Amino acid sequence: MSWNRTSWNCLEICDSTMTGDVKPGGVKTNLPRLVSMALIGAGLIILGVAALIALPDAGILASDGTSAIPVAVDYPAPELQLNDLGGAPVSLADHLGQVVLVNNWATWCPPCKAEMPALQAYYEDHRDQGFTIIAIDAGEPAADVARFVKNYALTFPIWLDPTQVAEVAFRNPGLPSSYVIDRKGNVRLAWTGAIDQKTLEKYVTPLVEE
């Protein structure tokens, strides 16, 4: 865009309308203020675009409340040995013969928080059928995790992963990411994002009932 006399006339009219601050001869006296306002506006636009770009990657539930949809897969579960929230050593191999939902999560993750009540409710409904949930926290201090577990009244096993080896083992694309391991030790379902109880019933329950 070239700045000709017509362009300056437009600025003069607009600025004089707002402030009445125009020198004789039509020379605008408040250009620094307009430049500052333009820079602030551009900054807000950039921040807004960045937020819109970031939201899909976060896996947050859609505005209509739709759930993440599990995808059918079939591969051996990785070997994984960590410590639980009490400091005891634990392993995925200890749960062979159960259906296990591995949930990789963090206390700072909004979609992780959103799905926790659904995970807890589903666990309570199916734990007597040889089903369990193992929620593996991604590298946070035990005290922070324990506080979260208490606040959300979680009763399924919580494992700590200070070096985030679970994310590497499962090749997580983001948080939360979940995987359902069948009784033979094979990963059968996988998804990223928050899930609701209805979707868990639809996709996970058939594996529990096999």
Secondary structure, 3 states (H helix, E strand, C coil): CCCCHHHHHHHHHHHHHHHCCECCCCCECCHHHHHHHHHHHHHHHHHHHHHHHHHHHHCCCCCCCCCCCCEEEEEECCCCEEEECCCCEEEHHHHCCCEEEEEEECCCCHHHHHHHHHHHHHHHHHHHHCEEEEEEEECCCHHHHHHHHHHCCCCCCEEEECCCHHHHHHCCCCCCEEEEECCCCEEEEEEECCCCHHHHHHHCHHHHCC
